[in-house]
Amino acid sequence: MIGFIITLVIVGLIAGALARLIIPGKQDLSIPATILLGIVGSFVGGFLAALIFGGDIEFTASGIIGSIIGAVIVLFLWTRFGSGKTRNHH
């Protein structure tokens, strides 16, 4: 179990950092937030892989490629819709 958590954190850091490099613009994310982005991206990637390639849709982490793709999607959505700093308030 501890090995899974360590792997998840490492993959999360790599996927989150790569997603931040791929998505243009400045994101004000700390290292823990970048890791969390990658971890959430990993589960999003696993969910999308189950949808696209068939299989059981369950809450599982995906590999590094799926994690990066999921993290890019999550970061894109976050920068467009989730960050309160980027919204125009009238």
Backbone as a chain_set.jsonl record, in Angstrom:
{"seq": "MIGFIITLVIVGLIAGALARLIIPGKQDLSIPATILLGIVGSFVGGFLAALIFGGDIEFTASGIIGSIIGAVIVLFLWTRFGSGKTRNHH", "coords": {"N": [[0.828, -1.201, 0.0], [1.921, 1.284, 0.797], [3.842, 1.554, -1.152], [2.249, 1.912, -3.407], [1.143, 4.418, -2.846], [3.435, 6.048, -2.814], [4.255, 5.706, -5.478], [2.02, 6.809, -6.759], [2.241, 9.491, -5.952], [4.7, 10.215, -7.136], [4.176, 9.747, -9.896], [2.047, 11.517, -10.088], [3.344, 13.98, -9.639], [5.058, 14.103, -11.886], [3.184, 13.935, -14.049], [1.538, 16.142, -13.47], [3.394, 18.263, -13.616], [4.2, 18.085, -16.316], [1.736, 18.571, -17.554], [1.379, 21.218, -16.809], [3.393, 22.366, -18.288], [2.478, 21.893, -20.866], [-0.042, 23.166, -21.117], [-0.723, 26.418, -22.056], [0.181, 29.61, -20.592], [0.248, 31.14, -17.29], [0.143, 29.294, -14.364], [-0.807, 29.471, -11.083], [0.244, 27.392, -9.11], [1.216, 25.439, -6.373], [3.83, 23.081, -5.445], [2.655, 20.836, -4.033], [0.004, 21.195, -5.009], [0.42, 20.779, -7.72], [1.151, 18.089, -7.683], [-1.262, 17.022, -6.75], [-2.893, 17.735, -8.903], [-1.795, 16.046, -10.881], [-2.4, 13.534, -9.76], [-5.22, 13.556, -9.674], [-5.578, 13.807, -12.401], [-4.592, 11.315, -13.185], [-6.599, 9.553, -12.342], [-8.712, 10.557, -13.844], [-7.703, 10.002, -16.382], [-7.681, 7.19, -16.233], [-10.427, 6.687, -16.053], [-11.316, 7.729, -18.528], [-9.925, 6.021, -20.259], [-11.206, 3.611, -19.702], [-13.722, 4.229, -20.683], [-13.206, 4.675, -23.431], [-11.782, 2.397, -24.386], [-13.265, 0.35, -23.487], [-14.353, -1.858, -20.868], [-14.396, -2.232, -17.29], [-15.801, 0.473, -15.637], [-14.303, 2.056, -13.248], [-12.941, 3.47, -10.224], [-9.918, 3.984, -10.74], [-6.366, 4.392, -10.956], [-4.419, 5.477, -13.763], [-1.801, 4.685, -16.147], [1.345, 6.389, -16.831], [1.065, 7.829, -19.275], [-1.74, 8.04, -19.58], [-2.181, 9.445, -17.236], [-0.918, 11.893, -17.739], [-2.438, 12.83, -19.912], [-4.966, 12.982, -18.678], [-4.345, 14.878, -16.66], [-3.742, 17.127, -18.205], [-6.27, 17.632, -19.29], [-7.739, 18.149, -16.918], [-6.34, 20.398, -15.926], [-6.702, 22.201, -18.041], [-9.511, 22.539, -17.945], [-9.673, 23.62, -15.377], [-8.229, 26.052, -15.631], [-9.88, 27.363, -17.4], [-12.502, 27.36, -16.32], [-12.55, 26.962, -13.507], [-10.852, 28.532, -11.89], [-11.108, 31.205, -9.825], [-9.739, 33.606, -10.026], [-9.358, 34.209, -12.686], [-11.747, 34.901, -13.776], [-14.028, 37.317, -15.04], [-15.482, 39.744, -13.175], [-18.394, 41.604, -12.983]], "CA": [[0.0, 0.0, 0.0], [2.781, 2.467, 0.854], [4.471, 1.636, -2.463], [1.254, 2.484, -4.311], [1.022, 5.845, -2.532], [4.653, 6.699, -3.292], [4.173, 5.709, -6.946], [0.988, 7.763, -7.131], [2.784, 10.84, -5.748], [5.726, 10.456, -8.154], [3.484, 9.877, -11.181], [1.286, 12.753, -9.994], [4.262, 15.105, -9.82], [5.497, 14.122, -13.287], [2.042, 14.255, -14.91], [1.122, 17.52, -13.193], [4.402, 19.18, -14.144], [4.108, 18.067, -17.78], [0.493, 19.254, -17.927], [1.614, 22.655, -16.66], [4.228, 22.786, -19.415], [1.705, 21.776, -22.1], [-1.1, 24.189, -21.137], [-0.09, 27.743, -22.059], [-0.214, 30.562, -19.56], [0.813, 30.962, -15.956], [-0.738, 28.7, -13.37], [-0.283, 29.672, -9.732], [0.081, 26.144, -8.372], [2.361, 25.003, -5.58], [4.24, 21.701, -5.74], [1.584, 19.906, -3.638], [-1.136, 21.338, -5.912], [0.824, 20.136, -8.968], [1.043, 16.647, -7.431], [-2.7, 16.722, -6.699], [-3.35, 17.819, -10.292], [-1.388, 14.819, -11.556], [-3.135, 12.393, -9.198], [-6.588, 13.65, -10.202], [-5.434, 13.492, -13.82], [-4.412, 9.878, -13.328], [-7.912, 8.918, -12.233], [-9.474, 10.986, -15.027], [-7.166, 9.2, -17.481], [-8.171, 5.822, -16.069], [-11.849, 6.698, -16.378], [-11.434, 7.907, -19.973], [-9.459, 4.79, -20.913], [-12.282, 2.62, -19.567], [-14.796, 4.62, -21.599], [-12.786, 4.564, -24.833], [-11.339, 1.054, -24.746], [-14.153, -0.637, -22.879], [-13.889, -2.379, -19.589], [-15.139, -1.791, -16.122], [-15.574, 1.857, -15.229], [-14.086, 2.078, -11.807], [-12.069, 4.539, -9.757], [-8.555, 3.464, -10.717], [-5.333, 5.235, -11.546], [-3.918, 4.99, -15.04], [-0.355, 4.777, -16.295], [1.899, 7.728, -16.964], [0.486, 8.513, -20.429], [-3.11, 8.381, -19.202], [-2.11, 10.46, -16.184], [-0.588, 13.169, -18.37], [-3.618, 13.252, -20.675], [-5.979, 13.39, -17.702], [-3.912, 16.105, -15.99], [-3.915, 18.215, -19.17], [-7.709, 17.915, -19.347], [-8.144, 18.775, -15.651], [-5.753, 21.737, -15.845], [-7.393, 23.028, -19.024], [-10.824, 22.888, -17.392], [-9.457, 24.475, -14.208], [-7.852, 27.395, -16.054], [-10.994, 27.988, -18.124], [-13.757, 27.463, -15.576], [-12.491, 26.777, -12.067], [-10.052, 29.501, -11.147], [-11.849, 32.442, -9.589], [-8.911, 34.759, -10.349], [-9.384, 34.515, -14.114], [-13.091, 35.293, -14.193], [-14.336, 38.748, -15.041], [-16.647, 40.056, -12.337], [-18.925, 42.913, -13.355]], "C": [[0.868, 1.259, 0.0], [3.505, 2.662, -0.48], [3.537, 2.254, -3.486], [1.144, 3.988, -4.1], [2.249, 6.607, -3.032], [4.654, 6.784, -4.816], [3.166, 6.735, -7.421], [1.497, 9.207, -7.003], [3.819, 11.168, -6.825], [5.09, 10.642, -9.527], [2.665, 11.166, -11.201], [2.153, 13.982, -10.217], [4.691, 15.225, -11.278], [4.355, 14.556, -14.2], [1.592, 15.701, -14.709], [2.1, 18.538, -13.759], [4.345, 19.237, -15.668], [2.838, 18.758, -18.265], [0.664, 20.764, -17.834], [2.495, 23.196, -17.772], [3.429, 22.81, -20.726], [0.65, 22.873, -22.214], [-0.445, 25.564, -21.071], [-0.616, 28.639, -20.94], [0.407, 30.221, -18.225], [-0.24, 30.357, -15.042], [-0.077, 28.893, -12.001], [-0.563, 28.432, -8.895], [1.369, 25.836, -7.618], [2.749, 23.581, -5.992], [3.185, 20.705, -5.26], [0.352, 19.997, -4.547], [-0.838, 20.695, -7.265], [0.733, 18.622, -8.835], [-0.428, 16.235, -7.425], [-3.313, 16.767, -8.098], [-3.015, 16.535, -11.04], [-2.136, 13.592, -11.061], [-4.573, 12.395, -9.702], [-6.578, 13.311, -11.684], [-5.271, 12.01, -14.076], [-5.75, 9.15, -13.263], [-8.821, 9.31, -13.39], [-9.012, 10.174, -16.238], [-7.63, 7.759, -17.42], [-9.639, 5.695, -16.426], [-12.057, 6.821, -17.885], [-10.987, 6.662, -20.731], [-10.526, 3.707, -20.841], [-13.434, 2.941, -20.515], [-14.423, 4.344, -23.058], [-12.517, 3.115, -25.228], [-12.228, -0.043, -24.176], [-13.567, -1.155, -21.579], [-14.731, -1.814, -18.463], [-14.782, -0.35, -15.791], [-15.502, 1.868, -13.717], [-13.083, 3.162, -11.488], [-10.655, 3.994, -9.622], [-7.608, 4.462, -11.36], [-4.898, 4.629, -12.869], [-2.402, 5.092, -15.053], [0.079, 6.206, -16.538], [1.278, 8.49, -18.137], [-0.949, 8.949, -20.128], [-3.148, 9.466, -18.141], [-1.834, 11.833, -16.773], [-1.793, 13.702, -19.136], [-4.714, 13.739, -19.727], [-5.619, 14.694, -17.011], [-4.046, 17.312, -16.919], [-5.389, 18.615, -19.247], [-8.16, 18.644, -18.085], [-7.605, 20.197, -15.564], [-6.418, 22.686, -16.839], [-8.741, 23.485, -18.478], [-10.686, 23.84, -16.206], [-9.116, 25.905, -14.635], [-8.989, 28.111, -16.766], [-12.203, 28.26, -17.237], [-13.61, 27.516, -14.06], [-11.786, 27.851, -11.282], [-10.805, 30.818, -11.022], [-11.072, 33.681, -9.978], [-9.031, 35.17, -11.812], [-10.755, 34.944, -14.605], [-13.231, 36.811, -14.149], [-15.609, 38.959, -14.217], [-17.118, 41.445, -12.694], [-19.617, 43.537, -12.191]], "O": [[0.574, 2.206, -0.729], [3.754, 3.794, -0.894], [3.971, 3.03, -4.338], [1.06, 4.748, -5.065], [2.118, 7.687, -3.608], [5.014, 7.817, -5.381], [3.425, 7.458, -8.383], [1.209, 10.044, -7.859], [3.82, 12.274, -7.367], [5.424, 11.586, -10.243], [2.599, 11.837, -12.231], [1.745, 14.919, -10.904], [4.69, 16.319, -11.841], [4.531, 15.444, -15.034], [1.298, 16.402, -15.678], [1.69, 19.556, -14.316], [4.432, 20.318, -16.251], [2.862, 19.456, -19.279], [0.158, 21.505, -18.677], [2.363, 24.356, -18.16], [3.677, 23.65, -21.591], [0.466, 23.446, -23.287], [0.305, 25.85, -20.137], [-1.714, 28.438, -20.422], [1.009, 29.162, -18.047], [-1.367, 30.846, -14.958], [1.077, 28.516, -11.802], [-1.484, 28.414, -8.079], [2.467, 25.958, -8.159], [2.061, 22.957, -6.801], [2.839, 19.796, -6.014], [-0.28, 18.978, -4.826], [-1.733, 20.129, -7.893], [0.292, 17.941, -9.761], [-0.797, 15.223, -8.022], [-4.155, 15.935, -8.437], [-3.86, 15.995, -11.754], [-2.472, 12.708, -11.849], [-5.09, 11.356, -10.112], [-7.464, 12.61, -12.171], [-5.762, 11.499, -15.082], [-5.999, 8.232, -14.045], [-9.611, 8.495, -13.866], [-9.835, 9.711, -17.028], [-7.942, 7.165, -18.453], [-10.052, 4.706, -17.033], [-12.876, 6.104, -18.461], [-11.599, 6.289, -21.731], [-10.73, 2.968, -21.804], [-14.048, 2.038, -21.082], [-15.241, 3.836, -23.826], [-12.969, 2.658, -26.278], [-11.962, -1.23, -24.368], [-12.407, -0.899, -21.256], [-15.651, -1.024, -18.675], [-13.607, 0.002, -15.68], [-16.502, 1.712, -13.016], [-12.445, 3.71, -12.387], [-10.235, 3.592, -8.537], [-8.005, 5.27, -12.2], [-4.996, 3.419, -13.072], [-1.793, 5.536, -14.08], [-0.731, 7.129, -16.459], [0.991, 9.68, -18.009], [-1.324, 10.091, -20.391], [-4.043, 10.311, -18.142], [-2.438, 12.824, -16.362], [-2.134, 14.88, -19.027], [-5.317, 14.789, -19.954], [-6.491, 15.536, -16.795], [-4.42, 18.397, -16.475], [-5.712, 19.802, -19.266], [-8.878, 19.641, -18.165], [-8.332, 21.109, -15.171], [-6.668, 23.847, -16.516], [-9.076, 24.668, -18.539], [-11.489, 24.759, -16.048], [-9.647, 26.863, -14.074], [-9.056, 29.34, -16.74], [-12.86, 29.289, -17.391], [-14.478, 28.073, -13.387], [-12.098, 28.062, -10.11], [-11.1, 31.466, -12.027], [-11.677, 34.721, -10.239], [-8.833, 36.338, -12.149], [-10.893, 35.32, -15.769], [-12.621, 37.485, -13.319], [-16.668, 38.417, -14.532], [-16.319, 42.381, -12.708], [-20.135, 44.648, -12.304]]}, "num_chains": 1, "name": "protein.A"}
